Amino acid sequence: MTLPTSKQIDTSSLPVATQWTLDSNRTLPNNALLSVALVFTSATGQKGTGWLISDKHVVTNEHVIRGGAGGQILVQFADGITVHGAAAIFNALTDIAVITLEHPVRYPILKIDPAPPSVGEKICAWGHPLGYNGPSPILSVGYVAGFNAHHPPGLSHPQRRLVLNAALNPGNSGGPIFVWGEDAVRGVAVTKHAPISSFLQSALSALQENKSGVIFSASDDSGKNHQFVESQIVAQLLHYFRDMTQVVIGEAISAQDVIDFLNANNIPWVPR
């Protein structure tokens, strides 16, 4: 099946913000604008970014869809259309996941280039950071600052990660990383650096898990009622402000790790 490029898609019915972004983008390939989507897991409230590698497969991070089952994962494209995820496969150690959509979509698919970018190369990321929910993704720009070895217990060999000097925020997770001016994915945004000592992290966990004290009730945005004690709301506020802290250093999974995952699971992809 041959999928259209962004130039072949009728843009007249797109949301006005998406049309403006497409019209103003004169320096970068436009395919990513229609191929990068907002990923939302309704069971957890977790939000991230994903991108098409075929007409029915979307790459994202495992932590974006963690805790969600088929039907609880929603993928919203730049035209405002939302498609449910029918299933997902993932690797928590490498933080890679692929969502299978409940039906194929007709947007450009993104190619993948396994060659790691060089230190100092200008890069960009399309995504849905912080409270920005689209419909079209927005751009973050930076450069490759170095590399990091991610080696959690259980992973047989270190995962090579790109260290980026770029404004990656919560919500960028799972989004594609490009070398400036290119249209092939070179990496996947996975985290930002917001250092915290083990003592403070354990203190936050203790606050969050405490259930003794005066009990309060409140409704969330969906109208669901929640009960909590003072320490739990303090922990949530501290977590929120820590998430909002921007150190402008983030990490990305290498394209080669994504390719290895796709090949191991017999998922199609298009090379550069």
PyMOL commands that set and color helices and strands:
alter all, ss='L'
color gray80, all
select helices_A, chain A and resi 6-8+16-24+31-35+62-65+198-209+230-244+255-264
alter helices_A, ss='H'
color red, helices_A
select strands_A, chain A and resi 36-41+46-52+57-60+73-76+82-91+96-101+111-112+122-127+138-150+159-166+176-179+184-192+215-219+225-229+250-254
alter strands_A, ss='S'
color yellow, strands_A
deselect
rebuild
show_as cartoon
